[in-house]
């Protein structure tokens, strides 16, 4: 279905307004007037785009300011912004491929951090046998903190079972957790233990909860500087400086929307009994249902949710998404439809 206006809590479909519980704008920032005002102020200051290399002789101060703030919020030594989460993944995979012998991936890892020839982390419910050898080698494990169709962050204790002879780099994608999980709302990366790790690196899209068209890479200062010195980074344009300006000026707005989302989750799950067809976490805004008739059943009740074939053309994903912009009336309408 196509719409002619950005979805919020409602969308216009077939000449009528229907309730919308889909997308990934968990904090509702994309359509929030107060945040849009900050973006407009950023555009007036920095323009609609800045199509220049970050290494050009004229440098915009907003990049350093925003990246310093993000590193502080993520509790990392350094952070760099790029034009998309996909580019962030591509940059880090290409960089690590120069020095690491093997890549492994957690089940349902997003393609952004899925290296060519990557091996599955698990085979027959156990760690891949090559991970358990005594061979000394530099390896990479890539994973989402919350993979698609999951609602809990993964358990990183599996790292403790890998021999210490392996020099392990962990690459973590926080695209569906940054902005809405963790003690400060900035994901769980800082809480991942490092005892068995050589290093850990964060990549993320900012286009979901954060409401920003871009991506980030965060980690130790040396790694981030090396990424900045790659050919791909130096020949690519940076993300829109206007949005970074909006981010710098919107700390109170982010906190307000995080509080609203938490209140909406509490209100939605209060007194609601969902059967085993649902996969959910009362502190997370995605609620999955894999019944093939579920989407049509809600559509017949004037509710649109996320529904598409993912990750393969044979698999169907149906996902209810709560956002900070939903009203109690919206949520009541959804709860009645689920009973």
Secondary structure, 3 states (H helix, E strand, C coil): CCCCCCCCCEEEECCEEEEEECCCCCCCHHHCHHHHHHHHHHHHHHCCCCCCECCCCCCCHHHHHHHHHHHHHHCCCEEEEECCHHHHHHHHHHHHHCCCCEEEECCCCCHHHCCCCCEECEECCEECHHHHCCCCEEEEEEEECCCCCCCCCCCHHHHHHCCCCEEEEEEEECCCCCCCCCCCCCCCHHHCCCCCCCEEEEEEECCCCCCCCCEEEEECHHHHHHHHCCHHHHCCECCCHHHHHHHHCCHHHHHHHHHHHHHHHHHHHCCCCCCCCEECCCCCCEEEECCCCHHHHHHCCCEEEEEEECCCCCCEEEEEECCCCCCHHHHHHHHHHHC
